Amino acid sequence: MSFLKAERRVEQIEKYLSVISWIAALFITFLIIIDVFLRFVFNAPLPATWETSEVVMPYIVFFAFAYTLKKDGHVRVTLFVERLAPKARLWCEVFRKIVSFGVCALFTYWSWLRFWHSFVVREEILAAIYIPWFVGKFAMPIGMGMFAIQYLLETVHDISERQS
C-alpha cells in the first residue's frame, strides 16, 4: 500500500470517527432535552441520564482529535518557531510531531490497558440502570491511536517534503 493510499484511508476513518463524535453530541443533547421535558411535564425523569452522558462524552472528545489535527484546527503557540528560518522551522515541526506521536502512542497503550481491564471485569457505573463503563473507556484508545497515526503520517510527509 502506497503512502498516499494509506493517508487517504486514514483520512476516511478520521471522517467516520468525527461523524460518530457529532452523533454522540446530538445523542447527549436529545437525551438531556427528553430528560428535562419528562422531569418538568410528567415529573418522571429518565433514569441515569447523567451517567449515560458520562459514558458517551469520551466519544465526542477523542474521536475528533485526529480529524481536527488533519484540518490544522488544534491550538498552537508559534511565538518562537515562526521567527526561525524555513529549514529550522521545518525541523522544529518534525521534532514536535515526533514527540507528539510518542505521547499519543503512550496514551493509546495506557488507555487500552485501562479499557481492557474494565472490559474483563465488566465494570459498570453505579446508576439506576445497567451502564457498562468499558463502553466509554473504549473511545480513548481508538481516538488516541488515530491521533498518533495522524502525527506519524504528518511527520513522514514533512520529512519527505524536506528530502525533495
Backbone as numpy.savetxt, mean C-alpha at the origin, in Angstrom:
# Nx Ny Nz CAx CAy CAz Cx Cy Cz
11.07 -12.65 -19.96 10.22 -11.47 -19.96 11.11 -10.23 -19.96
10.82 -9.34 -20.87 11.64 -8.13 -20.97 11.31 -7.17 -19.83
12.22 -6.23 -19.61 12.04 -5.25 -18.55 10.79 -4.42 -18.80
10.56 -4.03 -20.05 9.39 -3.22 -20.38 8.09 -3.98 -20.12
8.08 -5.27 -20.46 6.91 -6.09 -20.20 6.64 -6.21 -18.70
7.71 -6.43 -17.95 7.58 -6.53 -16.49 7.05 -5.23 -15.90
7.56 -4.14 -16.41 7.13 -2.83 -15.93 5.64 -2.61 -16.21
5.19 -2.99 -17.40 3.77 -2.85 -17.75 2.90 -3.75 -16.88
3.37 -4.95 -16.62 2.60 -5.89 -15.80 2.47 -5.37 -14.36
3.57 -4.86 -13.83 3.54 -4.30 -12.47 2.61 -3.10 -12.42
2.64 -2.26 -13.44 1.75 -1.09 -13.47 0.28 -1.53 -13.51
0.00 -2.59 -14.25 -1.36 -3.12 -14.32 -1.82 -3.61 -12.94
-0.96 -4.33 -12.25 -1.28 -4.81 -10.90 -1.50 -3.64 -9.96
-0.65 -2.61 -10.08 -0.78 -1.42 -9.23 -2.11 -0.72 -9.45
-2.55 -0.66 -10.70 -3.86 -0.05 -11.00 -4.98 -0.84 -10.35
-4.92 -2.17 -10.43 -5.94 -3.01 -9.79 -5.95 -2.79 -8.28
-4.77 -2.73 -7.70 -4.69 -2.52 -6.25 -5.23 -1.15 -5.86
-4.98 -0.14 -6.68 -5.50 1.19 -6.35 -7.02 1.23 -6.50
-7.57 0.46 -7.44 -9.02 0.36 -7.56 -9.61 -0.32 -6.32
-8.95 -1.38 -5.86 -9.39 -2.03 -4.63 -9.33 -1.04 -3.47
-8.31 -0.19 -3.48 -8.15 0.82 -2.43 -9.34 1.77 -2.40
-9.74 2.28 -3.55 -10.87 3.22 -3.51 -12.19 2.51 -3.29
-12.31 1.25 -3.69 -13.52 0.48 -3.37 -13.62 0.28 -1.86
-12.47 0.03 -1.22 -12.46 -0.10 0.24 -12.88 1.20 0.91
-12.43 2.33 0.37 -12.82 3.63 0.92 -14.33 3.84 0.77
-14.85 3.49 -0.39 -16.30 3.62 -0.60 -17.08 2.68 0.33
-16.57 1.47 0.51 -17.22 0.51 1.39 -17.32 1.06 2.81
-16.21 1.59 3.32 -16.23 2.15 4.67 -17.18 3.33 4.75
-17.18 4.18 3.73 -18.07 5.33 3.71 -19.53 4.89 3.77
-19.90 3.96 2.92 -21.28 3.48 2.92 -21.63 2.75 4.21
-20.69 2.01 4.75 -20.92 1.32 6.01 -21.24 2.32 7.12
-20.50 3.39 7.17 -20.72 4.41 8.20 -22.04 5.14 7.97
-22.35 5.44 6.71 -23.62 6.11 6.40 -24.80 5.23 6.82
-24.74 3.95 6.48 -25.82 3.03 6.85 -25.92 2.91 8.37
-24.77 2.81 9.04 -24.76 2.71 10.49 -25.39 3.93 11.15
-25.02 5.11 10.69 -25.57 6.35 11.27 -27.07 6.42 10.99
-27.48 6.09 9.78 -28.90 6.12 9.43 -29.69 5.16 10.33
-29.22 3.93 10.44 -29.93 2.94 11.27 -29.93 3.34 12.75
-28.84 3.96 13.18 -28.74 4.36 14.59 -29.76 5.46 14.91
-29.87 6.46 14.05 -30.72 7.60 14.38 -32.17 7.44 13.93
-32.42 6.64 12.92 -33.79 6.46 12.45 -34.48 5.30 13.18
-33.80 4.18 13.32 -34.41 3.00 13.91 -33.84 2.62 15.28
-32.87 3.40 15.75 -32.19 3.11 17.01 -31.63 1.69 17.03
-31.11 1.25 15.88 -30.55 -0.10 15.75 -29.31 -0.04 14.86
-28.17 0.34 15.42 -26.95 0.46 14.60 -26.46 -0.90 14.11
-25.63 -0.86 13.09 -24.99 -2.09 12.63 -23.99 -2.56 13.68
-23.89 -3.85 13.89 -22.89 -4.33 14.84 -21.47 -4.27 14.25
-20.53 -3.82 15.04 -19.10 -3.84 14.71 -18.71 -3.01 13.50
-19.35 -1.88 13.31 -18.97 -1.00 12.19 -17.55 -0.50 12.35
-17.21 -0.07 13.55 -15.86 0.46 13.82 -14.80 -0.61 13.56
-15.03 -1.82 14.06 -14.07 -2.91 13.91 -13.91 -3.32 12.44
-15.02 -3.36 11.73 -14.97 -3.68 10.30 -14.16 -2.63 9.55
-14.36 -1.37 9.89 -13.59 -0.28 9.26 -12.10 -0.43 9.54
-11.77 -0.86 10.75 -10.35 -1.06 11.10 -9.70 -2.14 10.24
-10.46 -3.17 9.92 -9.92 -4.26 9.11 -9.77 -3.85 7.66
-10.66 -3.01 7.17 -10.65 -2.60 5.76 -9.67 -1.43 5.51
-9.45 -0.61 6.50 -8.61 0.58 6.33 -7.21 0.31 5.78
-6.50 -0.75 6.17 -5.17 -0.98 5.59 -5.18 -1.13 4.07
-6.27 -1.59 3.51 -6.36 -1.71 2.05 -6.37 -0.34 1.38
-6.98 0.62 2.06 -6.98 1.99 1.53 -5.56 2.54 1.51
-4.84 2.32 2.58 -3.51 2.89 2.72 -2.47 2.15 1.88
-2.30 0.87 2.11 -1.16 0.14 1.54 -1.32 -0.18 0.05
-2.55 -0.39 -0.41 -2.72 -0.78 -1.81 -2.48 0.38 -2.77
-2.45 1.59 -2.30 -2.24 2.74 -3.18 -0.80 3.23 -3.20
0.06 2.71 -2.35 1.44 3.19 -2.26 2.20 3.12 -3.59
2.25 1.94 -4.19 3.06 1.74 -5.40 2.55 2.57 -6.57
1.24 2.62 -6.72 0.65 3.40 -7.82 0.96 4.89 -7.64
0.88 5.36 -6.41 1.21 6.76 -6.13 2.67 7.04 -6.42
3.56 6.09 -6.11 4.98 6.25 -6.43 5.17 6.31 -7.94
4.49 5.43 -8.66 4.60 5.41 -10.12 4.16 6.75 -10.72
3.14 7.34 -10.14 2.63 8.63 -10.63 3.36 9.81 -10.02
4.42 9.54 -9.24 5.24 10.58 -8.59 4.40 11.47 -7.67
3.52 10.84 -6.91 2.62 11.58 -6.04 3.03 11.64 -4.59
4.12 10.97 -4.21 4.56 11.02 -2.82 5.30 12.31 -2.53
5.23 12.75 -1.30 5.89 13.97 -0.89 7.39 13.72 -0.77
8.18 14.63 -1.35 9.64 14.54 -1.26 10.19 15.91 -0.89
11.28 15.90 -0.17 11.98 17.14 0.14 13.25 17.13 -0.70
13.35 18.07 -1.62 14.49 18.11 -2.55 15.31 19.37 -2.35
15.36 19.83 -1.14 16.03 21.09 -0.83 17.48 21.11 -1.30
18.23 20.04 -1.04 19.65 20.00 -1.40 19.88 19.34 -2.75
19.11 18.30 -3.03 19.33 17.52 -4.24 19.09 18.34 -5.50
18.14 19.23 -5.48 17.85 20.01 -6.69 18.97 20.98 -7.05
19.87 21.24 -6.13 21.00 22.15 -6.39 22.24 21.43 -6.92
22.18 20.11 -6.95 23.32 19.33 -7.43 23.36 19.29 -8.96
24.50 18.91 -9.47 24.64 18.70 -10.91 23.76 17.51 -11.31
23.31 17.45 -12.56 22.42 16.37 -12.99 22.95 14.96 -12.70
24.25 14.75 -12.90 24.83 13.43 -12.66 24.77 13.08 -11.16
25.12 14.02 -10.31 25.09 13.79 -8.86 23.64 13.62 -8.39
22.73 14.39 -8.97 21.31 14.29 -8.62 20.78 12.89 -8.95
21.18 12.37 -10.12 20.75 11.04 -10.52 21.26 9.99 -9.54
22.51 10.09 -9.12 23.05 9.09 -8.19 22.43 9.23 -6.81
22.07 10.44 -6.41 21.35 10.61 -5.14 19.98 9.94 -5.22
19.31 10.11 -6.35 18.01 9.46 -6.56 18.15 7.94 -6.54
19.18 7.42 -7.19 19.41 5.98 -7.20 19.67 5.48 -5.78
20.49 6.19 -5.03 20.77 5.81 -3.65 19.49 5.82 -2.81
18.69 6.87 -2.96 17.43 6.98 -2.22 16.50 5.82 -2.55
16.43 5.46 -3.81 15.54 4.38 -4.23 16.04 3.02 -3.75
17.36 2.83 -3.71 17.91 1.56 -3.20 17.61 1.43 -1.71
17.81 2.50 -0.96 17.51 2.47 0.47 16.00 2.25 0.68
15.18 2.94 -0.09 13.72 2.79 0.02 13.29 1.37 -0.32
13.91 0.79 -1.36 13.62 -0.60 -1.70 13.93 -1.52 -0.52
15.10 -1.32 0.09 15.49 -2.15 1.23 14.52 -2.04 2.39
14.12 -0.82 2.71 13.17 -0.60 3.80 11.83 -1.26 3.48
11.36 -1.06 2.25 10.08 -1.67 1.85 10.17 -3.19 1.86
11.29 -3.74 1.44 11.47 -5.19 1.45 11.44 -5.72 2.89
12.09 -5.01 3.80 12.06 -5.42 5.22 10.64 -5.36 5.78
9.93 -4.28 5.47 8.54 -4.17 5.92 7.66 -5.27 5.32
7.93 -5.62 4.08 7.18 -6.69 3.44 7.40 -8.00 4.18
8.65 -8.32 4.44 8.98 -9.55 5.16 8.38 -9.56 6.56
8.58 -8.49 7.30 8.09 -8.38 8.67 6.57 -8.49 8.70
5.89 -7.78 7.81 4.43 -7.79 7.82 3.87 -9.13 7.35
4.60 -9.82 6.45 4.16 -11.16 6.06 4.20 -12.11 7.25
5.25 -12.02 8.05 5.34 -12.86 9.24 4.19 -12.58 10.20
3.86 -11.31 10.38 2.75 -10.94 11.27 1.42 -11.43 10.71
1.22 -11.27 9.40 -0.01 -11.78 8.77 -0.09 -13.29 8.93
0.99 -14.00 8.62 0.95 -15.45 8.64 0.65 -15.98 10.05
1.26 -15.37 11.05 0.98 -15.78 12.43 -0.49 -15.54 12.76
-1.01 -14.40 12.37 -2.41 -14.07 12.62 -3.34 -15.06 11.90
-2.96 -15.45 10.69 -3.75 -16.40 9.91 -3.74 -17.78 10.57
-2.57 -18.21 10.99 -2.43 -19.55 11.58 -3.24 -19.67 12.87
-3.19 -18.64 13.72 -3.93 -18.71 14.99 -5.37 -18.24 14.84
-5.76 -17.86 13.62 -7.13 -17.38 13.34 -7.49 -16.20 14.26
-6.59 -15.23 14.31 -6.79 -14.06 15.15 -8.04 -13.31 14.72
-8.79 -12.86 15.69 -10.00 -12.10 15.38 -10.08 -10.88 16.29
-10.86 -9.92 15.83 -11.08 -8.71 16.61 -12.22 -8.98 17.58
-12.07 -8.50 18.79 -13.13 -8.64 19.76 -14.26 -7.70 19.37
-15.35 -8.27 18.86 -16.47 -7.47 18.38 -17.76 -8.26 18.56
-18.87 -7.63 18.26 -20.17 -8.27 18.40 -20.36 -9.40 17.39
-19.61 -9.34 16.30 -19.66 -10.39 15.28 -18.24 -10.88 15.01
-18.11 -12.02 14.34 -16.79 -12.56 14.02 -16.15 -11.73 12.91
-14.99 -11.14 13.19 -14.23 -10.38 12.20 -12.79 -10.87 12.28
-12.32 -11.56 11.24 -10.93 -12.05 11.26 -9.93 -10.90 11.07
-9.01 -10.79 11.99 -8.02 -9.70 11.97 -6.98 -9.93 10.88
-6.71 -11.19 10.54 -5.70 -11.49 9.53 -6.09 -10.96 8.15
-7.36 -10.76 7.91 -7.80 -10.19 6.62 -7.23 -8.78 6.45
-7.28 -7.99 7.50 -6.71 -6.65 7.44 -5.20 -6.66 7.39
-4.59 -7.63 8.06 -3.12 -7.71 8.08 -2.55 -8.17 6.75
-3.37 -8.71 5.89 -2.91 -9.17 4.58 -2.56 -8.00 3.65
-3.13 -6.84 3.89 -2.92 -5.69 3.00 -1.49 -5.17 3.06
-0.86 -5.19 4.21 0.47 -4.60 4.33 1.54 -5.36 3.55
1.66 -6.68 3.66 2.71 -7.34 2.87 2.48 -7.20 1.36
1.24 -7.22 0.93 0.96 -7.07 -0.50 1.31 -5.65 -0.95
0.81 -4.66 -0.22 1.08 -3.26 -0.58 2.55 -2.89 -0.50
3.22 -3.31 0.57 4.63 -2.99 0.71 5.48 -3.77 -0.29
5.06 -4.98 -0.63 5.78 -5.75 -1.65 5.72 -5.07 -3.01
4.55 -4.57 -3.36 4.42 -3.84 -4.63 5.19 -2.53 -4.58
5.20 -1.90 -3.43 5.98 -0.67 -3.24 7.46 -0.96 -3.47
7.96 -2.06 -2.89 9.36 -2.44 -3.06 9.66 -2.74 -4.52
8.78 -3.46 -5.19 8.98 -3.79 -6.61 9.03 -2.51 -7.44
8.16 -1.55 -7.13 8.17 -0.29 -7.89 9.47 0.46 -7.67
9.98 0.49 -6.44 11.28 1.12 -6.19 12.39 0.41 -6.96
12.34 -0.91 -6.99 13.34 -1.68 -7.72 13.29 -1.36 -9.22
12.09 -1.32 -9.79 11.95 -0.99 -11.22 12.47 0.42 -11.51
12.15 1.36 -10.64 12.62 2.73 -10.86 14.13 2.82 -10.74
14.72 2.05 -9.83 16.18 2.04 -9.68 16.84 1.50 -10.94
16.33 0.37 -11.43 16.87 -0.22 -12.66 16.70 0.75 -13.82
15.56 1.40 -13.89 15.31 2.38 -14.96 16.30 3.54 -14.88
16.53 4.06 -13.67 17.47 5.18 -13.51 18.90 4.77 -13.87
19.31 3.57 -13.45 20.66 3.10 -13.76 20.82 2.87 -15.27
19.81 2.28 -15.88 19.90 2.06 -17.34 19.87 3.38 -18.09
19.17 4.37 -17.55 19.17 5.71 -18.15 20.55 6.34 -18.04
21.22 6.08 -16.96 22.58 6.59 -16.74 23.57 5.95 -17.71
23.35 4.65 -18.00 24.25 3.92 -18.91 24.13 4.39 -20.35
22.93 4.85 -20.73 22.74 5.26 -22.14 23.09 6.69 -22.40
